[in-house]
Amino acid sequence: MGGAIAASLATGLVIGGQLPSDAPVRSVRGQLVASGALDAALTTQPTSAPEDRRPVKILLSFKDNGGRYCRGFASGTTSGIACRTDGSWALFRTWASSLAEGGEYRQAGSASADIMAAAQDMARSEALDSKEEQAAILVRWTEDVAFNG
């Protein structure tokens, strides 16, 4: 499994470096990072409601074990988890997406279940609630936000 992940990342790095500037992913210093509409959604969009028809669905927001903000997303044919690193959204895990054209989800057993399981493994605690997420969006995911319930 580790070899498959490494091969996928290597392929992504080669392809990512050749993508046009409006592509949803690009390579920066050997790391795949979100760009364009994906970057904008990860930075500004709250967690999506099931009926949400936006091209990028934000599935959840959380802090990983290292204290970075991370977000699970589904967009077109790619789903994944991106974490805020050095002012960008670095892609740490990706899967073939279950998001069909028009913003509707395909059958269960999709990548969103994989995203939720991976997020649970990566997360320091529970997913951010809507107030915590909105506070993080307001500061563009750049600092810890204190919450009093």
KOLBAKE-213452 format. One record per atom (N, C-alpha, C): residue number from 1; residue in three letters; x, y, z. Coordinates in nm, 2 decimals. Example, Ala and Ser with C-alpha at 12.3 -4.5 7.8 and 13.67 -1.06 7.14 Angstrom:
! residues 2
+-----+-----+--------+--------+--------+
:   k :   r :      u :      v :      w :
+-----+-----+--------+--------+--------+
:   1 : Ala :   1.32 :  -0.57 :   0.78 :
:   1 : Ala :   1.23 :  -0.45 :   0.78 :
:   1 : Ala :   1.32 :  -0.33 :   0.78 :
:   2 : Ser :   1.28 :  -0.22 :   0.71 :
:   2 : Ser :   1.37 :  -0.11 :   0.71 :
:   2 : Ser :   1.29 :   0.00 :   0.79 :
+-----+-----+--------+--------+--------+
! end
This chain:
! residues 149
+-----+-----+--------+--------+--------+
:   k :   r :      u :      v :      w :
+-----+-----+--------+--------+--------+
:   1 : Met :   0.08 :  -0.12 :   0.00 :
:   1 : Met :   0.00 :   0.00 :   0.00 :
:   1 : Met :   0.09 :   0.13 :   0.00 :
:   2 : Gly :   0.19 :   0.12 :   0.08 :
:   2 : Gly :   0.28 :   0.24 :   0.09 :
:   2 : Gly :   0.35 :   0.27 :  -0.05 :
:   3 : Gly :   0.38 :   0.16 :  -0.12 :
:   3 : Gly :   0.44 :   0.18 :  -0.25 :
:   3 : Gly :   0.34 :   0.24 :  -0.35 :
:   4 : Ala :   0.22 :   0.20 :  -0.34 :
:   4 : Ala :   0.11 :   0.26 :  -0.43 :
:   4 : Ala :   0.09 :   0.41 :  -0.40 :
:   5 : Ile :   0.10 :   0.45 :  -0.27 :
:   5 : Ile :   0.08 :   0.59 :  -0.23 :
:   5 : Ile :   0.20 :   0.67 :  -0.28 :
:   6 : Ala :   0.32 :   0.61 :  -0.27 :
:   6 : Ala :   0.44 :   0.68 :  -0.31 :
:   6 : Ala :   0.44 :   0.70 :  -0.46 :
:   7 : Ala :   0.39 :   0.60 :  -0.54 :
:   7 : Ala :   0.39 :   0.60 :  -0.68 :
:   7 : Ala :   0.28 :   0.71 :  -0.73 :
:   8 : Ser :   0.17 :   0.71 :  -0.66 :
:   8 : Ser :   0.07 :   0.81 :  -0.69 :
:   8 : Ser :   0.12 :   0.95 :  -0.66 :
:   9 : Leu :   0.19 :   0.97 :  -0.55 :
:   9 : Leu :   0.24 :   1.11 :  -0.52 :
:   9 : Leu :   0.35 :   1.14 :  -0.63 :
:  10 : Ala :   0.43 :   1.05 :  -0.67 :
:  10 : Ala :   0.54 :   1.08 :  -0.77 :
:  10 : Ala :   0.47 :   1.12 :  -0.90 :
:  11 : Thr :   0.37 :   1.04 :  -0.94 :
:  11 : Thr :   0.30 :   1.07 :  -1.06 :
:  11 : Thr :   0.24 :   1.21 :  -1.05 :
:  12 : Gly :   0.18 :   1.24 :  -0.94 :
:  12 : Gly :   0.11 :   1.37 :  -0.92 :
:  12 : Gly :   0.21 :   1.48 :  -0.93 :
:  13 : Leu :   0.33 :   1.46 :  -0.87 :
:  13 : Leu :   0.43 :   1.57 :  -0.88 :
:  13 : Leu :   0.47 :   1.60 :  -1.02 :
:  14 : Val :   0.49 :   1.49 :  -1.10 :
:  14 : Val :   0.53 :   1.51 :  -1.24 :
:  14 : Val :   0.42 :   1.58 :  -1.31 :
:  15 : Ile :   0.30 :   1.53 :  -1.30 :
:  15 : Ile :   0.18 :   1.59 :  -1.37 :
:  15 : Ile :   0.16 :   1.73 :  -1.32 :
:  16 : Gly :   0.16 :   1.75 :  -1.18 :
:  16 : Gly :   0.13 :   1.87 :  -1.12 :
:  16 : Gly :   0.22 :   1.98 :  -1.17 :
:  17 : Gly :   0.34 :   1.96 :  -1.19 :
:  17 : Gly :   0.44 :   2.06 :  -1.24 :
:  17 : Gly :   0.41 :   2.10 :  -1.38 :
:  18 : Gln :   0.33 :   2.02 :  -1.45 :
:  18 : Gln :   0.30 :   2.05 :  -1.59 :
:  18 : Gln :   0.16 :   2.11 :  -1.61 :
:  19 : Leu :   0.08 :   2.12 :  -1.51 :
:  19 : Leu :  -0.06 :   2.17 :  -1.52 :
:  19 : Leu :  -0.06 :   2.32 :  -1.54 :
:  20 : Pro :  -0.16 :   2.37 :  -1.61 :
:  20 : Pro :  -0.18 :   2.52 :  -1.63 :
:  20 : Pro :  -0.20 :   2.58 :  -1.50 :
:  21 : Ser :  -0.18 :   2.72 :  -1.49 :
:  21 : Ser :  -0.19 :   2.79 :  -1.37 :
:  21 : Ser :  -0.33 :   2.79 :  -1.31 :
:  22 : Asp :  -0.44 :   2.76 :  -1.38 :
:  22 : Asp :  -0.57 :   2.76 :  -1.33 :
:  22 : Asp :  -0.61 :   2.62 :  -1.28 :
:  23 : Ala :  -0.52 :   2.53 :  -1.28 :
:  23 : Ala :  -0.55 :   2.39 :  -1.24 :
:  23 : Ala :  -0.58 :   2.39 :  -1.09 :
:  24 : Pro :  -0.65 :   2.29 :  -1.04 :
:  24 : Pro :  -0.69 :   2.29 :  -0.90 :
:  24 : Pro :  -0.57 :   2.24 :  -0.81 :
:  25 : Val :  -0.47 :   2.19 :  -0.87 :
:  25 : Val :  -0.35 :   2.14 :  -0.79 :
:  25 : Val :  -0.22 :   2.18 :  -0.87 :
:  26 : Arg :  -0.12 :   2.22 :  -0.79 :
:  26 : Arg :   0.01 :   2.25 :  -0.85 :
:  26 : Arg :   0.12 :   2.20 :  -0.76 :
:  27 : Ser :   0.24 :   2.20 :  -0.81 :
:  27 : Ser :   0.35 :   2.15 :  -0.73 :
:  27 : Ser :   0.43 :   2.27 :  -0.68 :
:  28 : Val :   0.46 :   2.28 :  -0.55 :
:  28 : Val :   0.54 :   2.38 :  -0.49 :
:  28 : Val :   0.65 :   2.32 :  -0.41 :
:  29 : Arg :   0.77 :   2.33 :  -0.45 :
:  29 : Arg :   0.89 :   2.27 :  -0.38 :
:  29 : Arg :   0.86 :   2.12 :  -0.35 :
:  30 : Gly :   0.81 :   2.05 :  -0.45 :
:  30 : Gly :   0.80 :   1.91 :  -0.43 :
:  30 : Gly :   0.67 :   1.87 :  -0.36 :
:  31 : Gln :   0.58 :   1.96 :  -0.32 :
:  31 : Gln :   0.46 :   1.93 :  -0.25 :
:  31 : Gln :   0.34 :   1.97 :  -0.34 :
:  32 : Leu :   0.24 :   1.88 :  -0.35 :
:  32 : Leu :   0.12 :   1.92 :  -0.42 :
:  32 : Leu :   0.04 :   2.01 :  -0.33 :
:  33 : Val :  -0.01 :   2.12 :  -0.39 :
:  33 : Val :  -0.09 :   2.22 :  -0.31 :
:  33 : Val :  -0.21 :   2.26 :  -0.39 :
:  34 : Ala :  -0.32 :   2.29 :  -0.32 :
:  34 : Ala :  -0.44 :   2.34 :  -0.39 :
:  34 : Ala :  -0.41 :   2.47 :  -0.46 :
:  35 : Ser :  -0.48 :   2.49 :  -0.57 :
:  35 : Ser :  -0.48 :   2.62 :  -0.63 :
:  35 : Ser :  -0.61 :   2.65 :  -0.69 :
:  36 : Gly :  -0.63 :   2.77 :  -0.75 :
:  36 : Gly :  -0.75 :   2.81 :  -0.82 :
:  36 : Gly :  -0.88 :   2.79 :  -0.73 :
:  37 : Ala :  -0.98 :   2.73 :  -0.79 :
:  37 : Ala :  -1.11 :   2.72 :  -0.72 :
:  37 : Ala :  -1.10 :   2.62 :  -0.60 :
:  38 : Leu :  -1.01 :   2.52 :  -0.60 :
:  38 : Leu :  -1.00 :   2.44 :  -0.49 :
:  38 : Leu :  -0.94 :   2.51 :  -0.37 :
:  39 : Asp :  -0.83 :   2.59 :  -0.40 :
:  39 : Asp :  -0.77 :   2.67 :  -0.29 :
:  39 : Asp :  -0.87 :   2.77 :  -0.23 :
:  40 : Ala :  -0.95 :   2.83 :  -0.32 :
:  40 : Ala :  -1.05 :   2.93 :  -0.27 :
:  40 : Ala :  -1.16 :   2.86 :  -0.18 :
:  41 : Ala :  -1.20 :   2.74 :  -0.22 :
:  41 : Ala :  -1.30 :   2.67 :  -0.15 :
:  41 : Ala :  -1.25 :   2.63 :  -0.01 :
:  42 : Leu :  -1.13 :   2.58 :  -0.01 :
:  42 : Leu :  -1.06 :   2.53 :   0.11 :
:  42 : Leu :  -1.04 :   2.65 :   0.21 :
:  43 : Thr :  -1.02 :   2.77 :   0.16 :
:  43 : Thr :  -0.99 :   2.88 :   0.24 :
:  43 : Thr :  -1.11 :   2.95 :   0.29 :
:  44 : Thr :  -1.22 :   2.96 :   0.21 :
:  44 : Thr :  -1.33 :   3.04 :   0.24 :
:  44 : Thr :  -1.47 :   2.97 :   0.26 :
:  45 : Gln :  -1.48 :   2.85 :   0.21 :
:  45 : Gln :  -1.61 :   2.78 :   0.21 :
:  45 : Gln :  -1.64 :   2.70 :   0.34 :
:  46 : Pro :  -1.75 :   2.72 :   0.40 :
:  46 : Pro :  -1.78 :   2.64 :   0.52 :
:  46 : Pro :  -1.82 :   2.50 :   0.48 :
:  47 : Thr :  -1.83 :   2.41 :   0.58 :
:  47 : Thr :  -1.86 :   2.27 :   0.55 :
:  47 : Thr :  -1.99 :   2.27 :   0.47 :
:  48 : Ser :  -2.00 :   2.19 :   0.37 :
:  48 : Ser :  -2.11 :   2.18 :   0.28 :
:  48 : Ser :  -2.23 :   2.10 :   0.34 :
:  49 : Ala :  -2.35 :   2.15 :   0.31 :
:  49 : Ala :  -2.47 :   2.08 :   0.35 :
:  49 : Ala :  -2.49 :   1.97 :   0.24 :
:  50 : Pro :  -2.56 :   1.86 :   0.27 :
:  50 : Pro :  -2.58 :   1.76 :   0.17 :
:  50 : Pro :  -2.64 :   1.81 :   0.04 :
:  51 : Glu :  -2.73 :   1.91 :   0.04 :
:  51 : Glu :  -2.79 :   1.96 :  -0.08 :
:  51 : Glu :  -2.71 :   2.06 :  -0.15 :
:  52 : Asp :  -2.59 :   2.09 :  -0.10 :
:  52 : Asp :  -2.50 :   2.19 :  -0.16 :
:  52 : Asp :  -2.46 :   2.15 :  -0.30 :
:  53 : Arg :  -2.47 :   2.24 :  -0.40 :
:  53 : Arg :  -2.44 :   2.21 :  -0.54 :
:  53 : Arg :  -2.31 :   2.27 :  -0.59 :
:  54 : Arg :  -2.23 :   2.32 :  -0.50 :
:  54 : Arg :  -2.10 :   2.38 :  -0.54 :
:  54 : Arg :  -2.01 :   2.28 :  -0.60 :
:  55 : Pro :  -1.92 :   2.32 :  -0.68 :
:  55 : Pro :  -1.83 :   2.22 :  -0.75 :
:  55 : Pro :  -1.73 :   2.16 :  -0.65 :
:  56 : Val :  -1.70 :   2.23 :  -0.54 :
:  56 : Val :  -1.61 :   2.17 :  -0.43 :
:  56 : Val :  -1.70 :   2.16 :  -0.31 :
:  57 : Lys :  -1.71 :   2.04 :  -0.25 :
:  57 : Lys :  -1.78 :   2.02 :  -0.13 :
:  57 : Lys :  -1.67 :   2.01 :  -0.02 :
:  58 : Ile :  -1.69 :   2.08 :   0.09 :
:  58 : Ile :  -1.61 :   2.07 :   0.21 :
:  58 : Ile :  -1.68 :   1.97 :   0.30 :
:  59 : Leu :  -1.61 :   1.86 :   0.33 :
:  59 : Leu :  -1.68 :   1.76 :   0.41 :
:  59 : Leu :  -1.66 :   1.78 :   0.56 :
:  60 : Leu :  -1.54 :   1.83 :   0.60 :
:  60 : Leu :  -1.52 :   1.85 :   0.74 :
:  60 : Leu :  -1.39 :   1.94 :   0.76 :
:  61 : Ser :  -1.38 :   2.00 :   0.87 :
:  61 : Ser :  -1.26 :   2.07 :   0.91 :
:  61 : Ser :  -1.21 :   2.02 :   1.04 :
:  62 : Phe :  -1.08 :   2.01 :   1.06 :
:  62 : Phe :  -1.03 :   1.96 :   1.19 :
:  62 : Phe :  -0.88 :   2.01 :   1.20 :
:  63 : Lys :  -0.83 :   1.98 :   1.32 :
:  63 : Lys :  -0.69 :   2.01 :   1.35 :
:  63 : Lys :  -0.62 :   1.87 :   1.36 :
:  64 : Asp :  -0.50 :   1.86 :   1.29 :
:  64 : Asp :  -0.43 :   1.73 :   1.29 :
:  64 : Asp :  -0.35 :   1.72 :   1.42 :
:  65 : Asn :  -0.28 :   1.61 :   1.44 :
:  65 : Asn :  -0.20 :   1.59 :   1.56 :
:  65 : Asn :  -0.09 :   1.68 :   1.57 :
:  66 : Gly :  -0.05 :   1.75 :   1.46 :
:  66 : Gly :   0.06 :   1.85 :   1.47 :
:  66 : Gly :   0.01 :   1.99 :   1.49 :
:  67 : Gly :  -0.13 :   2.00 :   1.50 :
:  67 : Gly :  -0.19 :   2.14 :   1.52 :
:  67 : Gly :  -0.22 :   2.21 :   1.40 :
:  68 : Arg :  -0.20 :   2.15 :   1.28 :
:  68 : Arg :  -0.24 :   2.22 :   1.15 :
:  68 : Arg :  -0.39 :   2.21 :   1.13 :
:  69 : Tyr :  -0.45 :   2.31 :   1.07 :
:  69 : Tyr :  -0.59 :   2.30 :   1.02 :
:  69 : Tyr :  -0.59 :   2.21 :   0.90 :
:  70 : Cys :  -0.68 :   2.12 :   0.89 :
:  70 : Cys :  -0.70 :   2.04 :   0.78 :
:  70 : Cys :  -0.85 :   2.03 :   0.74 :
:  71 : Arg :  -0.87 :   2.01 :   0.61 :
:  71 : Arg :  -1.01 :   2.00 :   0.56 :
:  71 : Arg :  -1.02 :   1.88 :   0.46 :
:  72 : Gly :  -1.13 :   1.81 :   0.48 :
:  72 : Gly :  -1.16 :   1.70 :   0.38 :
:  72 : Gly :  -1.25 :   1.77 :   0.27 :
:  73 : Phe :  -1.23 :   1.73 :   0.15 :
:  73 : Phe :  -1.30 :   1.78 :   0.04 :
:  73 : Phe :  -1.33 :   1.68 :  -0.07 :
:  74 : Ala :  -1.43 :   1.71 :  -0.15 :
:  74 : Ala :  -1.47 :   1.63 :  -0.27 :
:  74 : Ala :  -1.49 :   1.73 :  -0.39 :
:  75 : Ser :  -1.42 :   1.71 :  -0.50 :
:  75 : Ser :  -1.43 :   1.80 :  -0.61 :
:  75 : Ser :  -1.41 :   1.73 :  -0.74 :
:  76 : Gly :  -1.51 :   1.72 :  -0.82 :
:  76 : Gly :  -1.50 :   1.66 :  -0.95 :
:  76 : Gly :  -1.46 :   1.51 :  -0.93 :
:  77 : Thr :  -1.35 :   1.47 :  -0.99 :
:  77 : Thr :  -1.30 :   1.33 :  -0.98 :
:  77 : Thr :  -1.20 :   1.31 :  -0.87 :
:  78 : Thr :  -1.18 :   1.41 :  -0.79 :
:  78 : Thr :  -1.08 :   1.40 :  -0.68 :
:  78 : Thr :  -1.13 :   1.44 :  -0.54 :
:  79 : Ser :  -1.11 :   1.36 :  -0.45 :
:  79 : Ser :  -1.14 :   1.39 :  -0.31 :
:  79 : Ser :  -1.01 :   1.38 :  -0.23 :
:  80 : Gly :  -1.01 :   1.45 :  -0.11 :
:  80 : Gly :  -0.89 :   1.44 :  -0.03 :
:  80 : Gly :  -0.89 :   1.51 :   0.10 :
:  81 : Ile :  -0.77 :   1.52 :   0.15 :
:  81 : Ile :  -0.75 :   1.59 :   0.28 :
:  81 : Ile :  -0.63 :   1.69 :   0.25 :
:  82 : Ala :  -0.66 :   1.81 :   0.27 :
:  82 : Ala :  -0.55 :   1.92 :   0.26 :
:  82 : Ala :  -0.53 :   1.98 :   0.39 :
:  83 : Cys :  -0.41 :   2.01 :   0.43 :
:  83 : Cys :  -0.38 :   2.08 :   0.55 :
:  83 : Cys :  -0.30 :   2.21 :   0.53 :
:  84 : Arg :  -0.33 :   2.31 :   0.61 :
:  84 : Arg :  -0.27 :   2.44 :   0.60 :
:  84 : Arg :  -0.12 :   2.43 :   0.63 :
:  85 : Thr :  -0.03 :   2.46 :   0.54 :
:  85 : Thr :   0.11 :   2.45 :   0.56 :
:  85 : Thr :   0.18 :   2.56 :   0.48 :
:  86 : Asp :   0.25 :   2.65 :   0.56 :
:  86 : Asp :   0.32 :   2.76 :   0.50 :
:  86 : Asp :   0.23 :   2.84 :   0.41 :
:  87 : Gly :   0.11 :   2.87 :   0.45 :
:  87 : Gly :   0.02 :   2.96 :   0.38 :
:  87 : Gly :  -0.05 :   2.90 :   0.26 :
:  88 : Ser :  -0.04 :   2.77 :   0.24 :
:  88 : Ser :  -0.10 :   2.70 :   0.13 :
:  88 : Ser :  -0.18 :   2.58 :   0.19 :
:  89 : Trp :  -0.26 :   2.52 :   0.10 :
:  89 : Trp :  -0.33 :   2.40 :   0.14 :
:  89 : Trp :  -0.26 :   2.28 :   0.07 :
:  90 : Ala :  -0.17 :   2.21 :   0.15 :
:  90 : Ala :  -0.09 :   2.10 :   0.10 :
:  90 : Ala :  -0.18 :   1.98 :   0.10 :
:  91 : Leu :  -0.18 :   1.90 :  -0.01 :
:  91 : Leu :  -0.26 :   1.78 :  -0.02 :
:  91 : Leu :  -0.18 :   1.67 :   0.04 :
:  92 : Phe :  -0.25 :   1.60 :   0.14 :
:  92 : Phe :  -0.18 :   1.49 :   0.21 :
:  92 : Phe :  -0.24 :   1.36 :   0.18 :
:  93 : Arg :  -0.36 :   1.36 :   0.14 :
:  93 : Arg :  -0.42 :   1.23 :   0.09 :
:  93 : Arg :  -0.52 :   1.26 :  -0.02 :
:  94 : Thr :  -0.53 :   1.18 :  -0.12 :
:  94 : Thr :  -0.62 :   1.20 :  -0.23 :
:  94 : Thr :  -0.68 :   1.06 :  -0.27 :
:  95 : Trp :  -0.80 :   1.07 :  -0.32 :
:  95 : Trp :  -0.87 :   0.95 :  -0.37 :
:  95 : Trp :  -0.95 :   0.99 :  -0.49 :
:  96 : Ala :  -0.99 :   0.89 :  -0.57 :
:  96 : Ala :  -1.08 :   0.91 :  -0.68 :
:  96 : Ala :  -1.21 :   0.94 :  -0.61 :
:  97 : Ser :  -1.28 :   1.05 :  -0.66 :
:  97 : Ser :  -1.40 :   1.10 :  -0.59 :
:  97 : Ser :  -1.52 :   1.03 :  -0.63 :
:  98 : Ser :  -1.62 :   1.04 :  -0.55 :
:  98 : Ser :  -1.76 :   0.99 :  -0.58 :
:  98 : Ser :  -1.85 :   1.10 :  -0.61 :
:  99 : Leu :  -1.80 :   1.23 :  -0.63 :
:  99 : Leu :  -1.88 :   1.34 :  -0.66 :
:  99 : Leu :  -1.91 :   1.34 :  -0.81 :
: 100 : Ala :  -2.04 :   1.32 :  -0.84 :
: 100 : Ala :  -2.08 :   1.31 :  -0.98 :
: 100 : Ala :  -2.10 :   1.46 :  -1.04 :
: 101 : Glu :  -2.11 :   1.47 :  -1.17 :
: 101 : Glu :  -2.13 :   1.60 :  -1.23 :
: 101 : Glu :  -2.26 :   1.65 :  -1.18 :
: 102 : Gly :  -2.27 :   1.78 :  -1.15 :
: 102 : Gly :  -2.39 :   1.84 :  -1.10 :
: 102 : Gly :  -2.39 :   1.84 :  -0.94 :
: 103 : Gly :  -2.29 :   1.79 :  -0.88 :
: 103 : Gly :  -2.27 :   1.80 :  -0.74 :
: 103 : Gly :  -2.34 :   1.69 :  -0.66 :
: 104 : Glu :  -2.39 :   1.59 :  -0.73 :
: 104 : Glu :  -2.46 :   1.48 :  -0.66 :
: 104 : Glu :  -2.36 :   1.37 :  -0.62 :
: 105 : Tyr :  -2.38 :   1.31 :  -0.51 :
: 105 : Tyr :  -2.30 :   1.20 :  -0.47 :
: 105 : Tyr :  -2.34 :   1.07 :  -0.54 :
: 106 : Arg :  -2.25 :   0.98 :  -0.57 :
: 106 : Arg :  -2.28 :   0.85 :  -0.62 :
: 106 : Arg :  -2.30 :   0.76 :  -0.50 :
: 107 : Gln :  -2.31 :   0.63 :  -0.53 :
: 107 : Gln :  -2.34 :   0.53 :  -0.42 :
: 107 : Gln :  -2.24 :   0.53 :  -0.31 :
: 108 : Ala :  -2.29 :   0.48 :  -0.20 :
: 108 : Ala :  -2.20 :   0.47 :  -0.08 :
: 108 : Ala :  -2.08 :   0.38 :  -0.11 :
: 109 : Gly :  -1.98 :   0.38 :  -0.02 :
: 109 : Gly :  -1.86 :   0.31 :  -0.04 :
: 109 : Gly :  -1.76 :   0.40 :  -0.12 :
: 110 : Ser :  -1.80 :   0.53 :  -0.12 :
: 110 : Ser :  -1.72 :   0.63 :  -0.19 :
: 110 : Ser :  -1.60 :   0.68 :  -0.12 :
: 111 : Ala :  -1.53 :   0.76 :  -0.18 :
: 111 : Ala :  -1.41 :   0.82 :  -0.12 :
: 111 : Ala :  -1.44 :   0.90 :   0.01 :
: 112 : Ser :  -1.56 :   0.95 :   0.02 :
: 112 : Ser :  -1.59 :   1.03 :   0.14 :
: 112 : Ser :  -1.58 :   0.95 :   0.27 :
: 113 : Ala :  -1.61 :   0.82 :   0.26 :
: 113 : Ala :  -1.59 :   0.73 :   0.38 :
: 113 : Ala :  -1.45 :   0.72 :   0.41 :
: 114 : Asp :  -1.36 :   0.71 :   0.31 :
: 114 : Asp :  -1.22 :   0.70 :   0.32 :
: 114 : Asp :  -1.16 :   0.83 :   0.39 :
: 115 : Ile :  -1.22 :   0.94 :   0.34 :
: 115 : Ile :  -1.18 :   1.07 :   0.39 :
: 115 : Ile :  -1.21 :   1.08 :   0.54 :
: 116 : Met :  -1.33 :   1.04 :   0.58 :
: 116 : Met :  -1.37 :   1.05 :   0.72 :
: 116 : Met :  -1.28 :   0.96 :   0.81 :
: 117 : Ala :  -1.25 :   0.84 :   0.76 :
: 117 : Ala :  -1.17 :   0.75 :   0.83 :
: 117 : Ala :  -1.02 :   0.80 :   0.85 :
: 118 : Ala :  -0.97 :   0.85 :   0.74 :
: 118 : Ala :  -0.84 :   0.91 :   0.74 :
: 118 : Ala :  -0.83 :   1.03 :   0.84 :
: 119 : Ala :  -0.93 :   1.12 :   0.83 :
: 119 : Ala :  -0.94 :   1.24 :   0.92 :
: 119 : Ala :  -0.94 :   1.19 :   1.06 :
: 120 : Gln :  -1.02 :   1.09 :   1.09 :
: 120 : Gln :  -1.02 :   1.04 :   1.23 :
: 120 : Gln :  -0.88 :   1.00 :   1.28 :
: 121 : Asp :  -0.81 :   0.93 :   1.19 :
: 121 : Asp :  -0.67 :   0.89 :   1.22 :
: 121 : Asp :  -0.58 :   1.01 :   1.24 :
: 122 : Met :  -0.60 :   1.12 :   1.16 :
: 122 : Met :  -0.51 :   1.23 :   1.16 :
: 122 : Met :  -0.54 :   1.33 :   1.27 :
: 123 : Ala :  -0.67 :   1.34 :   1.31 :
: 123 : Ala :  -0.72 :   1.45 :   1.40 :
: 123 : Ala :  -0.67 :   1.44 :   1.54 :
: 124 : Arg :  -0.65 :   1.56 :   1.59 :
: 124 : Arg :  -0.61 :   1.57 :   1.73 :
: 124 : Arg :  -0.73 :   1.55 :   1.82 :
: 125 : Ser :  -0.85 :   1.59 :   1.78 :
: 125 : Ser :  -0.98 :   1.58 :   1.85 :
: 125 : Ser :  -1.09 :   1.57 :   1.75 :
: 126 : Glu :  -1.21 :   1.61 :   1.79 :
: 126 : Glu :  -1.32 :   1.61 :   1.70 :
: 126 : Glu :  -1.31 :   1.71 :   1.59 :
: 127 : Ala :  -1.39 :   1.70 :   1.49 :
: 127 : Ala :  -1.40 :   1.80 :   1.38 :
: 127 : Ala :  -1.44 :   1.93 :   1.44 :
: 128 : Leu :  -1.41 :   2.04 :   1.38 :
: 128 : Leu :  -1.45 :   2.17 :   1.42 :
: 128 : Leu :  -1.60 :   2.18 :   1.40 :
: 129 : Asp :  -1.66 :   2.25 :   1.50 :
: 129 : Asp :  -1.80 :   2.28 :   1.48 :
: 129 : Asp :  -1.82 :   2.40 :   1.40 :
: 130 : Ser :  -1.94 :   2.44 :   1.36 :
: 130 : Ser :  -1.96 :   2.56 :   1.27 :
: 130 : Ser :  -1.90 :   2.69 :   1.32 :
: 131 : Lys :  -1.91 :   2.71 :   1.45 :
: 131 : Lys :  -1.85 :   2.84 :   1.51 :
: 131 : Lys :  -1.70 :   2.84 :   1.50 :
: 132 : Glu :  -1.64 :   2.73 :   1.53 :
: 132 : Glu :  -1.49 :   2.72 :   1.53 :
: 132 : Glu :  -1.45 :   2.73 :   1.38 :
: 133 : Glu :  -1.52 :   2.66 :   1.29 :
: 133 : Glu :  -1.48 :   2.67 :   1.15 :
: 133 : Glu :  -1.49 :   2.81 :   1.10 :
: 134 : Gln :  -1.60 :   2.88 :   1.13 :
: 134 : Gln :  -1.62 :   3.02 :   1.08 :
: 134 : Gln :  -1.51 :   3.11 :   1.14 :
: 135 : Ala :  -1.48 :   3.09 :   1.26 :
: 135 : Ala :  -1.37 :   3.17 :   1.32 :
: 135 : Ala :  -1.24 :   3.15 :   1.25 :
: 136 : Ala :  -1.21 :   3.03 :   1.21 :
: 136 : Ala :  -1.08 :   2.99 :   1.14 :
: 136 : Ala :  -1.09 :   3.05 :   1.00 :
: 137 : Ile :  -1.21 :   3.05 :   0.94 :
: 137 : Ile :  -1.22 :   3.11 :   0.80 :
: 137 : Ile :  -1.19 :   3.26 :   0.81 :
: 138 : Leu :  -1.24 :   3.33 :   0.91 :
: 138 : Leu :  -1.23 :   3.47 :   0.93 :
: 138 : Leu :  -1.08 :   3.51 :   0.94 :
: 139 : Val :  -1.00 :   3.42 :   1.00 :
: 139 : Val :  -0.85 :   3.46 :   1.01 :
: 139 : Val :  -0.77 :   3.38 :   0.91 :
: 140 : Arg :  -0.84 :   3.33 :   0.81 :
: 140 : Arg :  -0.78 :   3.26 :   0.69 :
: 140 : Arg :  -0.69 :   3.15 :   0.73 :
: 141 : Trp :  -0.73 :   3.08 :   0.84 :
: 141 : Trp :  -0.67 :   2.96 :   0.88 :
: 141 : Trp :  -0.52 :   2.98 :   0.93 :
: 142 : Thr :  -0.49 :   3.10 :   0.98 :
: 142 : Thr :  -0.36 :   3.14 :   1.01 :
: 142 : Thr :  -0.32 :   3.13 :   1.15 :
: 143 : Glu :  -0.42 :   3.12 :   1.24 :
: 143 : Glu :  -0.38 :   3.13 :   1.39 :
: 143 : Glu :  -0.48 :   3.04 :   1.46 :
: 144 : Asp :  -0.44 :   3.00 :   1.58 :
: 144 : Asp :  -0.53 :   2.93 :   1.67 :
: 144 : Asp :  -0.64 :   3.03 :   1.71 :
: 145 : Val :  -0.76 :   2.98 :   1.72 :
: 145 : Val :  -0.87 :   3.06 :   1.77 :
: 145 : Val :  -0.92 :   3.00 :   1.90 :
: 146 : Ala :  -0.93 :   3.08 :   2.00 :
: 146 : Ala :  -0.98 :   3.03 :   2.13 :
: 146 : Ala :  -1.13 :   3.03 :   2.13 :
: 147 : Phe :  -1.19 :   2.92 :   2.19 :
: 147 : Phe :  -1.33 :   2.90 :   2.19 :
: 147 : Phe :  -1.38 :   2.89 :   2.34 :
: 148 : Asn :  -1.49 :   2.95 :   2.37 :
: 148 : Asn :  -1.54 :   2.94 :   2.50 :
: 148 : Asn :  -1.68 :   2.87 :   2.50 :
: 149 : Gly :  -1.70 :   2.78 :   2.40 :
: 149 : Gly :  -1.82 :   2.70 :   2.40 :
: 149 : Gly :  -1.92 :   2.77 :   2.32 :
+-----+-----+--------+--------+--------+
! end
